[in-house]
Amino acid sequence: MKRIVTRLCMALVLGGFLLSCTDDFTELNTDPKNFTVDAVTAAEYPLFVKRALYTPNFMPFNRARGPFQLFHSLFSDVYANYFATTAPNFDSDQFVLVGGWLNGAYRYFYTRAAPNIKAAEDIAAEQGFDLENAMMKVWRVYAYHRITDYWGPIPYSNFGNFENEVAYDSQQDIYNDFFTSLAEALTVLQANAGGTSFLGGNDVVFSGDVDKWIKFANTLRLRLAMRVKYVDPALSQSNAEAAIAGGVMTSNDDNALIQTDLNFTNSYTTITQWGEFRMSGDMESVLKGYQDPRVATYYAPAATPDATDDPAGVDFPYEGMRNGQTAESKATTPFNDLASNMAGPYTLGGDPGPAWIVMAASEAYFLRAEAALEGWAAGGSAEDLYNQGITQSHLQHGYDGTNLSGDDYVTSTLTPAAIDGSNPAVSTVPVAYNAAGSAEEQLEQIITQKWIALWPDSEEAYAERRRTGYPILYDRLNTLNPNIAVDELPRRMTYVATEIADNTAEVNAAIDNLLGGPDLGTTKLWWDAKN
């Protein structure tokens, strides 16, 4: 930990726009000539922001493909059940929380993303860039909520303290600070409504558009408010209603996207070249059953499709595979041919690839639908907001709201389908809103459609599976983790080797006093309180 969290590395080479970290942070940490916050000018500052916006999403100059795989592809992608692993020697699909992989993911965040965000936020505060400081507060919350939702207690308020040991914060305290930070940031953003930041194009999300930052901040606040619904309903309701009243995303013009280019590519365009994963059977069951046109945006036709289980009158060459295949099965079965790869734009090596979706308007509608289901002030009925969420997702990907048979999607009574003669449908939940159903049945519909719309944001989909229990998906075929059965999910990631070696006392204190259980994948996070 001494070499990761406590040695906040901020050496900036402006000409090459490279915020870098060395193996030994001591010299950088103690030599004030390397970096001082008050030395940064308004001309230089936007480069810090640009770096801070790219790094949490694994987009820095083609050098974060490994960490992207370690954090995103090998864990949340397969725990959200968007994909299944085809590589015989990859065991995370069978619930093995591979320590070396998690260590790489953790190190990347605390040596790349976190220092960049802290630099951008602190410089703005020092230089009196109040608007930009508010933007970076929002971005800090966005980046850290993905980390705490993996591990639980993490270094947060003490990050960058330049001490040899860094204390952890409980997840409850972290979330409370999230809400405080977002409220503070929104006060500043709203005071500048209608304006534009001097960041310009270095704000790679919104090009300095303050009104879009306001909607993003409120939608993020709404996301986190619903996350804590089962553990603190009052906190959840107050923040959800405040976020909705403040103005959340309502159309795809509001979407938070990071556009790609040859320097900042979508990491999937690299890792798809490795041929280590394919479409999940869950996605096949749901998208095929619903005759969902978005399948063509998400996945490519399989090299050897099976037409025998296609819907009547519909050509559906998209094939999935069950999660949790044994190493022997993966070694002897040509899953890379039998199951679908990602859609073409995600598989063009050397190409920038699709824009990275940070957050979209469809999610805001599904969050509001869930809030309305609770009887909270959500600006509409649960049914109407649910339907609008589906519509916005279809529009986002260029579809007109009809299914593959040409029928209206949102009023369809179609349900998930069997993927073959041996694997029945994952569930019986229909598309058309069940107004006469129970609140729990309606929640299942909301989260199922939200799961489809979130793709490929598997960190969020995985968190929602843990929080709500939905969507109902296939059990694993096999598990290699004696603590996690095939019908369960890892509830968190375990702490990593470099932390245990370098920050031993504080890791142990977090486990003993903050985690609420042993350092295992079965220990639930603070907000994971539904059942």
N, C-alpha and C positions, 0 to 999 in steps of 0.2 A: 504493500500500500504506500510505503514511503516514496516509491518511484512512480506511483500512478496518481493518487489523489492529492497527496500533500505537496508535491512539487509542481505547482501550477506553471506549466510551460507556455510562455507567451513571446517567443522570439518571432518577430515578423519581418519577412523579407518582402518589402513592398513591390519591388520590381517583378518578382516571380509570383507574387501573391501566394505565399506559402507559410502558413502557420504551422511550425513543425515542433516535434518533441524528440529529444535524444534519449538514449538508453539511460543516461545518468543526468538527472535534473539538477544536481547540486550547484553546478557553476551558474546555470541560468537562474537558479533560485536566489543566489546570493549576490550576483553581479548586477547592480542597478543600471549599468550602462546598456544592458541588453534590452530592457523594456521598462518604460514608465508610463503609467496611464495618462498623466497630464501632458505627455509629450506628443500625443496623437492629435492631429489637426482634423478639421472638418473635411479636408480633401482626402485624407487617408482613412478616416473612420469607416466609410462605406465598404471598404474591402474586408474589414473585420466582420461586418454584418453579413456580407455575402458568404463568407466562410462559415459563419455560425448557422446560417440557414441551410447550407448544403450538408454539413457533416452529420447531423443526426439521421439523415436519410441515405447515408452511405454513397455520397456522390462527389467525393473530392478527387478530381484529376485521375480517375481510373485506378485508384489505389485501395479501394475499400470493398472489392468484390469478395475477398475472403471473409471480412467481418460481416458483410451482408448475408453471406451464406450461413455463417456461424450463429448470427442473432435471429435472422428472419427465416431463411429457407429450411434449416435443419430442425427448427423447433416450432415457431408459431405457424408456419405454413402447413406443417403436418398435424399440429394440434388444433388448428382451425378446421382441419380436414378439407382444405382447398386442394391439396396435393398429397400424393403418397410416394414413398421412397422406392426407387428401383435399384439403387446401389447395394450389392450384397453385404458390404461391410459397414453400412450405416445403420446404427441401432436406435437412434432417437425416435424413429417411427414406432418402435416397440417399447417406448417409454424409458429408455436408458438416458438419463440426464448426463450426457458425456461431459466430464469435467473439463477436458482440454478445449472443447469447442466453446463451452460457456465462458471459460477463462479468456479466450480470444475476443468474444463478444463484449465482455465486461471491460477488458483493457481498452478496446477501441473507444468505447463511450467515454471513459474517464481520462484517456490521453488525447483524444481528438475532439469529440463533440462537446463535452463539458467545458474544457478550457476555452474553446472558441466562444461558447455562449456566455461564459462568465466575463471574458474580455470585452465582448460587445456590450453587455449590460453595464459593466463597471465603467468603461470609458464614457459611455453616454451619460452616466450619472456625474462623473467628474467634470465633463466638459459642458454640462448644462443642456444636453440634447434630450430634453424631457420627453418629447414625442417618441424618439427612437428608443429611449430607455423603456418606455411603456411597451413598445413592440417587442423588445427583447425579453421583457418579463413574461409576456404571453408565450413567446417561443420557448423560454426556459420551462414553463409549465408543460407545454406540448412535449418537449424532449424528455423531461424527467418522468412524466406519468407513464411512459412506455417502459422505463427502467424499473420503477417501483412496482409496476404491475407484473413484472417478471419475478423480482426477488423479494418484494416486501420492504422491510427496513433497509435503507441504503444511506451512504453518505450524501447529504443534501445541504442542510444549512451551514455545515462546517467545511464544505468543499473549498479547497484553495486556501486553507488556513495556514499553510507553510509550516505546520508542525509535523513531528515524526509519527504521530498517530491522529486518526480522524474518527470522531464519534459518529455513530449512525443516528438517524431520526426514525421514529416509529412511522409506519405508514399513515396512521391517523394524524399525526402532527404534520406530515408532508402534505396530505390532502387539505388539511386546514389552511396551511400556507398557500397551497394552490389557489384556494378560493379567495384568500386575502390578496394575493398578488394579482389575480385577474380583476378583482374589484378595483384595486388601486390603478391598474393599467387602464381599465375602461374609463375611469374618471378623467384621465389625461386624454385618452383617445377621443372621448365624446366632446371634450372641450375644443378639440381640433377637427371636429366633424366637418366634412366637405373639403378638407385640406389635403395637402400632399407632402410627404416627407422629402427632404433633400437627398435621400438615398437613391432615388430614381431607379434605374435598372439593376443596381446592386441589391435591391430588395427583390430577390428572384421569385418571391411568392406573389406579391401584389403591386410591384413597381411603385411603392410609396403611397398607394391609395388608402387613406385613413378610414374611409367608410367601410372598405372591405376588411381591414384589420378589426374594426369594431364587430362586424358580423362573425368573423372567425373567432374572436375572443369570446363572444357570447355563445357561439355554438360549442366551443371547447368547454366553456363553463357548464353548459347544459349536459354535455357528454359526461363530465366528471360528477355532476349532480346526480344523474341517474345511476352512475356507478356505485354511489354510496346509499342507494335507496333502501337496501335491506338491512344495513347496519345502523343508519342514522336517518330515519325518514324525515325528520324536521329539517335537518341540514340539507337534505336532498331537495325537499320541496321549496325551501326559501331560495336556494341558488337556482333551481330550475325555473321558477317563476320570474326571478330577477333577470335571468338570461333571456328568456322568451320576451319579456317586456322590453328589454334593451335592444332587441332586434337580432335575430339569428339569420342564417342563410335561408333564402327562399327560392332562389333560382340558380341554375348552373353558371350564370354569370358571376355568382358569388364564390364559386368553388376555389379552394386553396390548392393550386397546382404549382409544381416546380417544372418548368420547361427544361428539356434536355438539349444538349448539344454534344459535339465530339469531345469536349473536355469534361462535361458533366453528364454522363450517360445513365440510363436506367440500368441498374446492376443486373437485372434479369437477362439482358442481352448478352452478358458474359457467362453467367452460371448456367443458362440453358444449353450452352455449347458442351457442357460436361455430361449431359445425358443421365442425370441422377434422380430425376423425379418426373412424375406424370400426373395427369388429372385423377382426382380421387373418385372412387365409386359413389361417394355421397353426392358429389357434384353431378355425376351422370344421372343418378336417381332423381334428384330434385329438378335439374334443368330439363331433362328429358320428359319427366312427368308433366311439368308445367309447359312444355314446348316453348321454352324460353329462348328468344332470339339472341340474348346476350351471350349465349354459349359460343357464338362465332367470334365475339370480341375477346373472350377469355381464353379459348382453347382452339387448337387446330384439329382437323379430322385425323383420326388415327391412321397410321400407315396401312394397317390391315383391319378395317372396321368389321363389325359383326352386325349385319342388317336384320338378323332374325328377331331382335327384340326392339326394333324401331316402332314408334307409334304408327298407327294405321294411317296411311296416306302421307307420311312425313319421312323424309330422308334425314336420318340422324347419325352421321358417321363419327360422332364424338363418343369416346369410350373411356371409362374410368377403371380404376383398380382399387381393391380394398386395402386399407391401411393395415400395417403390421404383418406383412409377408415375411416369412422366415428367410434367412440368408440362402438356404438351399433353394427355396422357391424362386427367389430373385435371380439366382445364378443359373437356373435351368429353364426359366420361362422368359420369352422375349417380350417383357412388359413394355419396353420402349417402342416396340412396333404395335403391340396390342392396345395400348392406352394412348390417350391424346397428350401431346406436348402443349405448351402454351401457344397462343395464337401467333401468327407470323411476325408481327412487329416486335414481339418480345424475344424472338429467336434469331435476329439478324446480327451476327457477330460484327463488331466494329461500327454498328449503327447506333445513333443516340437512343433509339427506342422511344416508347410512349412517355408522355409527361408523367411525373410521379404525383400521385393523388394524395395530398396531405389530408384533406377533408372535403366532403361534397355535400351539396344541399339535400340530397336524398336522406343522408343520415340525420340531418336536423329534423326532417319530417317524421322519421321513425322515432326519434327521441321524444318529440312532441306528442306523438301518438301514445307512447307509453305513459307520458305525464298525464295526458287526458284520461287514460284508463284508470289512473289513480284519483281522478276527480280534481286535478289541479288546473290552474288557469293556463291553458296551452294554446289558446287562440283558435280553437276548432275542436271538432269531435274526433275521437280516436279513429273512427272509420274513415272520415274524410282525410285526416292527416296521413293515415296508412296508405290510402289510395294515391295521395299526392307524392308520397315517398317513392312508390313504385314508378309512377309517371316520370318523376324527375330522374330516376336512375335510367329508365329507358331513353329519355331524351339525352341524357349525358353521353350515351354511347351511340346516338344517332338512330334510335328506333322509334316507331310511330305509335307504340302502345298495343300492337297486335301480337299474337303468338305465332308460332310457326305454321299454324293452320289458317291464319288470317282472321282469327276471332279476337274479340276484345280481351286483353290479358287480365285486367283487374277484376272483371266480373266472371272470369272463368272458374268453373268448379273442379278443374283438373287437380290431381294430387300427384305426389312423387310416384315414380314407376320402379319396377324391378329392373336391375341392371343385367340380369340373365336368369336362366332357369334355376340357379342355386341361391340367388340373393334377392329376396323380396324388397319392396320399397322401404326406404328408411323410415317413413312415417305416412300418415294419412291426412296431413294438414293441407287444406285447399288454399287456392289463391284468394278467391272471393271472400271478403270479410264476413265472418260468421257473427252477425249482429245479435243472434239469439244465443250465442255460446257464452260460456263462463269467462270471467276476466282472465283466467289462466289460459284458456284456449285461445283467446284473442291475443294475449301476450306471445304465445307460441307463434301465431301467424306474423305478428310484428317483427319478432326477432328472426324468424326464418327468412322473411324478405329482406330484412336488414343485412343478414349474413350474405345473401346473394349480392346485394348492392355494395357492400364494403370491399369486395374482392378488388385487388389482392392485398388489402390492408389486414394481414392475418394477425398482427398484434392485437388489433381491436376486436376482431372476430373471436380470437382465442379468449380474450378477457370476457367478452359477452357470453361465451359458452360457459365459462366458470361462474359468472355472476347469475345467470338466469336458468341454466340447464338446457337452453335451446340454441340452435335447432336440435331436434332429436336426430342423431346420426348413427351410423353403424358402429358397433363395438370393434375394437381391434381384433384382428385374427389371432394375434399372439402378443404376449408381453414378456419382456426379459427383466422387468423390474419387479422383484418379489413384493414390493409394497403397493403396487398399482395394478389393479385387475384390468382385464380387457374391457370392462364396461365402465371404467373410470377415466379420469384425466389427471395429469400432473397439475397440482394446484399452484405451484410456484417452481422457480429454478433454485437450485442449491448454490450456496456461496462457493467462491472460486479459489483456486490454489494460491494465487498471488496475494489475495486478501488474507487468507488464513496464515500465510507465511510472514507477511509484512505488517499486518495490522491486527495481530492475533488477539490482543486484549479487547479491542473494540468489536471485533467480529463475535467473540464469545459473549461480550456484554449484550450485543444485539440479539443473539440467540437466546440468552438467558432471560432478558428483560423486555424485549420488544417484539419478538417474532410470534410468540404465543404457541410454540411447539418446537419440536426438534428440527434441525436443519435437513429436512427431507422434502421431497416433492409432494408429499401428502399433507403438509401443513398448510392450512388455508390462510390467505391474506386477510387483512383486517376487514375489507369490504365484502369478502366472499362469505356472506352470512345467510343466504337463503335457505340452504338445507345441508 
